[in-house]
Amino acid sequence: MAERRYRLAVDIGGTFVDAIAYDEQSGETTVRKSPTTPAAPADGVITATRAVGAPLDEASVYTHGTTLGLNAILERKGSVTGIITNAGFRDIFEIARGDLPRGSMYDFQYQRPPLLVRRRHTVGVPGRIDHRGEVVEELDRDAVIEAGRRLSERGVESAAVCFLHSYANSEHEETAKRILTEAFPNLSVSASVDLVREYHEYERTSTAVADAYIRPILGRYLIDLEDRLRSRGFDGSFLIMRSAGGAMTSEIARMSPLLTVFSGPAGGIAGTIDLGNATGRSSLISFDVGGTSLDSCVIVDGAPTEVYEAEIESLPIRIPVFDIRTIGAGGGSIAWIDKGLLRVGPRSAGAVPGPICYGRGNTEPTVTDASLCLGYLAADEFLGGEMSLDEEAAVQGVAEKLARPLGMSTERAAASVFDVLLARTVGAIREITVERGLDPREFSLVAFGGAGPMLAPLLAREMELPEVVVPPAPAVFSAWGMLMSDLEYDLGQTVLTMLDDAALARMESVFAHLETEADKVLAAQSVPPENRVLLRRLDLRYNGQEHTLSIDLEAADEHSAAAKFHQKHQERYGHSLKEEVQILTVRIRAIGRLDKPSGRLDGRLAVEADGAASRVGERHAFDFAARERRLFPIYRRRLLQPEVEIEGPAIIREPTAVTVIHGDQRAVPDHMGNLWVR
């Protein structure tokens, strides 16, 4: 067997596939980007994997982050899905909460997104369990078989099984899943209790539906990709990133595909935490700007904010996720005129056809085209010179589609694209900082993704952030974060009882049951016992409240748990109450410790051996500090001297990203290769 010296990670986005290979012997990293192939996603992943040049038979770990499931839901391109639920409750999914999304509550022209399941594909079967977990009516097994037959005949590929109060007693759901799997081998089945054992029947149904909707697609993709990697000699661990950080084996991912929907951004947050530990920063804001979207998350005291419910186009899903704010604003976001107003995104040119400057037939200007007009990008330097850009076409597109309709110069129109994009970005960052009682001026902004280093200094100017840190190879930083992840898995159980000593004693049996299940999941992923860690948490709220706060339970003491909750409520909402505290959900997080790369990303990027000068040219570009075009020195990042200050304006380029420093800013590289903009 070949010596396993490499760790590989590949992150597929809407525009590019990012790949990184870490050599454990030399500590060196190799990074590559290749275009995403929407028609056949695995092709782009294999191309990027080949590009890093690491022999697959010498790789011990291959970690993958994918947006395939998320895109299938957003674009309504998932499997034909059905629902099997209690008789008389066919309309739970369609009625939903009967309200409008918060952002559309005053929109009289609001149109609800198409449902993932047609009503004719929802079937009710006799059987009932009450809220105490007691069987009121036995499950009609023959009706379950008949429901499966009807759905199969109507072309349904995947079924979501969700019965009332299954969080209190999962017997009926587990029985129905077993019957359907045995009777209809070609029907994929998702049971809500396998994903979330919490109350709220609509949210549980929605979660099961989303899982069923993407299960066949993601399953086929992962099997195909793994087979192609194995056929090329890879025999190491094939891991998939989770939406709440950490990784899981591909087998677990195929059983719970919904856990992967936000796996790409999660890698960047894991990398941000690692960077904070290395640089002594515990208050950070991750700022990941790719070709299609902008993702941001707040990290307080070294830990990212987490939630146990997310939304995808008003579709609630009950899975643990990082509290990420995502807006459709990336390098490929299209700038357009709406009733005389300039807008940027959420539509994106994507990988195909891409921005105008790619020369692939697009005629709508994007952020990347505006960057060319402003002088931040050079036509012959994109992706390290591997891809040539059509600057003339980009300028013409901005002039015809934006400048002329708005009655302004091409340069001003391009600068306005950045102004609008910046305004949307500030709003997203304020949501997760100012609106939660956090002062963004106390945080360091970690900029990565292909467009992050170009936009982050502007955001820092606007929000008075003290510093921006750009890690080495920022375009593949999310992939690096994947290499720094452990295996993780979450389990929860609704209990709904008041917090007191007697309740915590009763919770011990619930914790023990969840810990047994969690330990089995880690064992199934070949984690040795000494590397398994189980963490206990409680979701608490004041009696009468709807929403909860999650508290780590280090000691089973009612007073310390309540004190932690009061303190966290005070920090989050600015006040605490003297009301009784209620336990809503018991949670277990299982962690399987994995070996991590011993070196830093790209090592120490000091001056190269020949002592070449870091300044490699100059060109005129738009300086937002002066609101005019000025001469920008151009620096090659790999040649920068550690601790030597660079005064703005300046452009610092590297093969896969460009950092733009404006006239009122300066940049200082450190000995680990990070670039600090202040």
N, C-alpha and C positions, 0 to 999 in steps of 0.2 A: 504494500500500500504506500502510495506517495506520501511524503511528509506534509502534514497540514500546517501551513505557515500563514495563510491568508484568512482574513475575515471580510466578507463582502456585504454590502447593503445597497439596495436599489429602491428609490422612491419615484413612483410614477405620478406625474401631475397632469394638468389639463393641456400643457403645451410641451413640456420636456420631461424626459426620464433622466433622473440624476443617479449616478452610480459612483461608489467609492470602494476601493480595495485597500485594506490596511495590512501591511507586511509586519508580522509580529517579530521577525528576526531583526529587521533593520529599523523598524519604527516609522517607515516611510508610508505615505498615502498617495494613491493615484486616483484622480477624479476625472470623470467624463460626463458630458451631457449629450443626449441624442433626442431627436424629435419624438414625441408621443405618436403612436399609431392607433388612432381611435377605432378603426375598423377591426384591428387585430392587436389588442393591447400587449399580448405576450411577445409579439415580434419586436416592439420597441424596447421591452425589458431585456430580451436576449441580445439585441444590438448593443445596448448600453453595457451589458455585462461583458460582452466580448471586448468592448473598447477599452476597458481598464487593464486588459492584458494579463490578468491573474489566472493561471491554470485552475480550472474548476476541481480537478482531482487533488489540488493542494489547498482547498478551502475547507475550513472546519465549520463555518457558520455562514449562512446566507439569510439575511433579514430583509423583508420586503414590506413596503408600505404602499397601499393602493387606494385609489378613489373610485374603483370600478363600481362598488356597491352604491356609493353616494351618487355617482353620476347616473346610474340606472334609475334611482328614485327620482332625481331631479328631472331627468329627461323622459320619465315614464317609459323606459325601455326594459323593464323587468319581465319576469315570467307571468303567464296568465295565472292569477291567484284566486283561491276561494277561501271561504270561512265556514267552519263548523262550530256552532255555538248552541246554547240552550234553546229549546223550542219556545217561541214567543219573544225572542230577543234578537231577531235577525237584523234589526236596524240600529244596534248599538254603534257600529262603526260609521254608518251614514249620518246619524243624528249628531254624533260627536258631543261637543259641549254646547252646541246651539248658539255659539257666539262668534264674533269676528276676531281675527288676530289683532293684537294691541296696536300695531302700526297701521291698521286699516279700519279702525273703529269709526272714523268719520268719512270714509270713502264710500259714497253712495253708488259708485260704479264697481265696487269690489266683486271680483269673480273668483269663486272658490276653485282651487286647483283640482284637476281631475282626480277622482278617487282611484286608489290602487286596485280596488275590487268592485266589480259590477254587482248590483244587488241580486241579479239572477244567479250569481255564483256564491251566495250566502245561504246556508242550509241550517235549520234548527233541528235538534234531536231531543227526545225526551230524556230527562235526567236532571237532578237538582241537588246541590249541596248548599247549606245555609252559611251565614257568616261565622258561625261557631265551628264549622268544619263537619257538621253532622249531615248524614245522607237523608234528604227529605224524599227523594224519588230515585230509585236505582237507574243507572244508565242503560238505555235501550241499545244493546249491542247490534241487533239487527238493523236498527235505524242508522247506526254509524256506518255499517257496511253499505246500506242503501244510499246514504249521503255521499260516500266515497265514489260509488258507481255513478251517481248523477253528475258529480263534478267531473269525473274522468270523461264521461260521454260528452260533456260540454267543452272539452279541450283544456280543462284546468291542469296545470303542470305541478302546482304547489299549493298546499292547503295549510291554513293557520287554524289551530284548535285553541279555542279560548272559552272556558265555562265560568259562570259566576262563582266567585268565592273560592277559586282553585288555590289561592294563596293560603287559605286555611286548611284545605285538604286537596291534594293533587291527584287523588285516586282516579277520578273520572277522566281527567285529561290524559294521564299516563295510559289508562286502559284504551281510550280512543286512539291515541297515537300508535299503540302496539297493534290494534286491530287493523288500522289503515295501512300501516307499514307491511304487515303480513299479507293482507288481501290485495293491495295495489302496489307492487314493488316499484312501479314507475312514477308513483305519486310522491313527491317530496312533502314532508310533514314538519311543521314547526309548532310546538306546544308552548303556550305562554309561560308555563311553570319552569321550562328549561331556561328562560331568559330573565323573568322577573316574577318574584313571589311577593308582590305587593298589591294592596287594594287599589281601587279605581279601575272599573272594568273596561272603560273606553281606552285608557292609556295602555292597559295590558293587551287589549285587542289590537290596538294600533302598532304596538311593538312587535307582536307576533306576526301581523300582516307584513310589516316592513321586512322582517327576517325571512318570511316565506317568499316574498317578492324577489329577493336577490339571491336566495339560497341556491337554486340550480345554476344561475349564471356564474356566481363566484366559485361554486364548487367545480364547475367545468374548467374555469380559468385556472384555478390553483392546481388542479390535477394535471392540466395540459402543461403549465409552466414547470411544475416539479418534474414531470416526465421528461421534458426537454432538457432540464438541468441534469437529471440523472443520466440521460443518454450521452451527455457530454462529459461524464466522469465525476460529477458531484455526488458525494456520499456522506456529506456532513448533515448538520441540523438545518432544516428549512423552517424559518420562523416568520410569523406575520405580526406586524404591529397592531396594538389595540388602540381604541379611541381614547382611553384614559391612561395612556402610557404603558410601558411594559410590552412584552411580546407574548406570543403563544405559538404552539406548533401548528403546522398547516392542518393537521387532523382536527384540532380544537376549532380552528377558524372555519373549517367546512361545516362543523356541527353548530357553530354560533356565528354565522357570517355578519350579523348586524354589529358585532363588536368591532368590525374593521372600518366602519363608514367614515370615521375621522382619523384614520391611522396615519395619513401623511402629515398633517399638522402636529400630531402627537410626537413624532420623531424630533421635530424642531424644538418642542418644549423640553423634551428630555435632554437635548443638547444644550439648551439654555441653562438648565439647572446645573449641568456638569460644568459649563463655563463659569457660572456664578461661584461654584465651589472652588474652582481653580484660581479665581481672581479676587475672592473675598467679598463678593457682592451677594446679598441675600434679598434685595428688593429690585426686581427686574421686570421689564415688560418685553415679551418676545414680539418681534415684528417681522413676519414672514410674508414677503411679497413675491409671488411667482408670476407666471404668465397669465393666469386666469383669476386668481383671488388673492385677497390680503387677509391673513389670519393673525390674531393677536391674543395674548393671554397674560394675566398678571401673576407674578410670583412673589409671595410675601413670606418672609422668614425662610426662604429657601424652598418653599412648597407651592406648587401651582394651585390656583383655586379650582375646585372640582364641583360638579353637579351630578345628580343622578337622573336628570331628564334633559333631553335636548329636543330641538325641533328641526325638521327638514320641511320647508315650505308648509308651515302650520301643522305638520304631522308630528305629534309627540311620540318620542321613543324613550322608554325607561331603561337606559343603560348608563353605567358610569362613564362620564366624559370629562375632559378638561373644559373649563368654562372659557371657550374660545369665541371671540367675536370675528365673524367672517363677513366680508363684503366683496362684491364682484368688482374688484379694482386691482388689476395687475398689469403687467407689461403688454398683454394682448387685449386689454379692455378697450372697447370701441368708444370714441368720442363722437357725439351726435347732437343735433339741434332739435329741441323739443319746444315748439311754440315760441321760438325766439330765444330760448335759454340753452346754454351749453350744458350738456350732461356727459358724464364719463361712466361707462358700465351701466348695468351689470353684464350686458352682453359682451362676449369675448370672441376674438377672431380665432382663438385656440391654436392648435398645431396645424390644422388644415382649414382655411388656406393660410392663416397667420396674418401678421401685419402687412401693410402695403409694401414695406421695404423688403419683405421676403420674396417678392416677385412671383407669387403663386396665384394671382388673380383677384385678390381682395382689393376693393376700392374705398373701403371705409377706414378713416385714420384711427390709429390706436395710440396708446401712451408711448409705445416704442417708437412710432413714427414721429411723435412730438419730441422725443428725446434726441432723435437725429437732427430735427430742425433747430433745437437749442444748442447743439454742439456737444452733448454729453457722450454720444456714441460716435464712433468712426466706422465708415462703411467697410473698411478692410481689417478691423480688429475684433469683430463679433465672434464669440466663442473661440477666442485665441487665434483668429484668422481662418478658422475652418469653414466659416460661412460668410459670404459676401452680401452686403446689404445695398439696396438701391436707394441711395439718398435722394436723388432727383425725384423719383416717384413719390417718396414720402413727403417731400416739401410740396409737390404739386397736389397731393391728396389733402394735406392740411389746408392749403390755400383755397382749393375749390370747395371742399365740404364744410370748412369752418370759418376761415378768414373772410371770404367774400360775403357769405350770408350774415356774418356778425359785423361787417363793415370795419374790419381792423386789419393790421398787418399780419403776415404769416407768423412772424416771431411772437407777436403779442398773443395770437390765437394759440400757439403752441404753449406759451407760458400760462395761458388761461386754463389749458387742459390740466396742468400741474396744480393750479390754484383750486380748481373744482375737486380734483382728486384729493388734494390735501384737506379740503373742508370735510369731505366724506370720511377721511381717515381720522381726523380730529374727533368727529362725532363718535366713531366706534371706540376710540381710546377713552373718551370721557365716560362712556357707558360703563366701562369696567374699572374706572378709577374714581373720578370725581363723584359720579352718581352713587358710589358705594363708600363714600367717606374717605377715599384715599387721595393724597396729594401727588399728582404725577411728577412734580418737581423733586420728589424724594426717591425717584426710581431711575435706574439706568436702562436705556433702550438698547436691546440686542437686535441688530439688523442683519437679516440673512434672506435667502432666496435670491433669484437672479436680479430683481429690481429693488430689493430692500435697501442695500447700501446707497443707492441713488436717491431714494425718497426719504430715508430716515433723517439725514441732517436738516432737511426742510421741516419735518415734523418736530424735531427738537427745537428749532428756532420758534415755531408757532406756539408750542406748549411750554416753552421755557424749561425743557428737560436739561439736566446738568451735563449729561454725556451720552454719546452713542458709542457702542462697541461693535465693531465689525469683525467677526471671527475669520480665521483663515478659510479660504475656499467657501465663501458664504453661500454660493449657489447650491452646494451639496451638503449644507450643514444639517438639514433634516435627516439625511441618510447617515451622517456621522452620529447623530443622536440615537438612531436605531441601534448602532453598535454598542451604545452605552446602556442599553436597557436590560432589565431582568425579565423573567417570565412572571406574569401576573394574572390573577383571576379574582373576580368579585362575586360574592353571593349575599343575598339579603332576604329578610323575612319580616313581613308586617306582623306586629304584635298588639299595638294599640292598648297601652296600659299606663297608669300614672307612675312616675319615677319615685320609688321609695326602696327601702332595704329589702322588703319582701319581694318587690318586683324584680330587683336585680338577682335575687336568689332564684326566682323562677326562670329568669333569662339564661341561667347557666346551662340548662338543658337545651335551649335553642342554640346558644353559641356552640355547644358541644356537637350538635347535629350538623350545623353548617361547617364547623371545622373538619368533621369527618369527611364530608363531601368535598371540601376544598382540598384536603390532603390527598384524596383519591385523584383529583384533577392533576395535581402536581406529580403524583406518582405515575400517572398515565403519560406524562411528558418526560419521564425518566429523570426527574430531579431527585438526587439522593437525599435521604432524611436530614442530614446535617445542613443542607442548603435550603431547607424549607422554613419559611417564616409566616406565621399567621397573626394578623392584626385585627383587633376587635374595635368596632365603631358603633355608635348609637345615633340615630336621627331623632332629635328632640325638638319640642316646640312648647310654647305656653298653652295651657289648656284653653281651647277655643280658637286657636290659630289654625290656619290651613297649611302654611309653609314651615319647613323645618330647617335646622342647622345640624350638620354632622359633627360629632364630637369623638375624638379618639379616646378609647376607654383603656387607660393604662392600669387602673386599679378599680376593682368592683366595689366602689364606695359611692353611695347615693349623694353624699354631700359634695364630694370632689367633682362628680359628673355634673351636678346641678351648677356648681360654681363655674365650671368651664363654660357651660351653656350661657349663663348670665353674662360672663365676660365677653364671649364671642358675639352675643346679641348686642351688647353695648358697643363693641368695636364696629360691627356691621351696620347697625341702625341708629346708633347714637343714644340709645336708652336701653334700660332693662326694667323688668316688672317684678312685682312681688307675687305674681300668680304661680299656681302649681305648674310643675313641668311634666310633660307627657312624653312617653316613649312611643314612637310610631314604628320605627324599623330597626331591626338588629342586622348588622352587616359584618362580614368577614372579608378581608383582603388577603389573598394567598400570594406569597412572593417566593419564587424559585430563583435563588441567587445564581448568576452566571459569571464566568470570567469576563473581565473587561479588557479592552486594549490598554496596554501599559503606557503608551506614549500619548502625545497631544496631536490634534489634527494638524497635519502638514509639518510637524516638528517645530524646530526653531528657525524662523525665516529671517536670518541675519543676512549681511552682505555676502554675495556669492564670492567664490574663491578668487576670481580675477579682479575683485574690487571695482567692478563697473559702477558708474554713476547711476543713481536711481532716477534722475531726471532724464527722460528720453524724448522730449519734444514739447510742443505747445500748440494751442489752437484757441480761436475765439469761441466763447460759449456764454450763455446767459447766466448772469450772477443775480440771484434773487435778493441778495442783500442790497445791491445798488439798483436793481430792476433795470439793468442794461447789460449789453454784451461787453465782455472784457476778455483780456488775454489770460488764459488758464494754463499754467505749467502742467505738464503731464508726467506722472511718475509711474514707474513700474513697481508694483507692490513688493515683489520678491527681492528687490534690491534695496529696500528701505533700511536705514540704520536704526536699530532699536534706540528709543528714547530721544531721537532727533526730531524736533518739531517741524512741521510743515505748515506754513501760513497759507490761508485761503486768499483768493480763490485757487483751487487746484483740482485736478482730476487724477485719481489714483486707480490705475487699471490692472486687472489680472485676467486670466483667460476666460472666466465665466461670469464676471461681474465688474461693475464700475462704481467707485465711491466718489461722490461729487461734494467737494468742500467749498462753501460759499465765502464771500469776502470777510464776513465777521466771525469766521470759525478757524480752528486750527486742528491738526491731526497729529497724533503721536503714536508710533508703533511700539509695542512692548516686546519683551524677550520671548514670549510664547507665540508671537506672530499676530496677536490681536491688534486691531487699529482703533485707537480711541479718538473720537471727534468731540471737541468741547467748544 
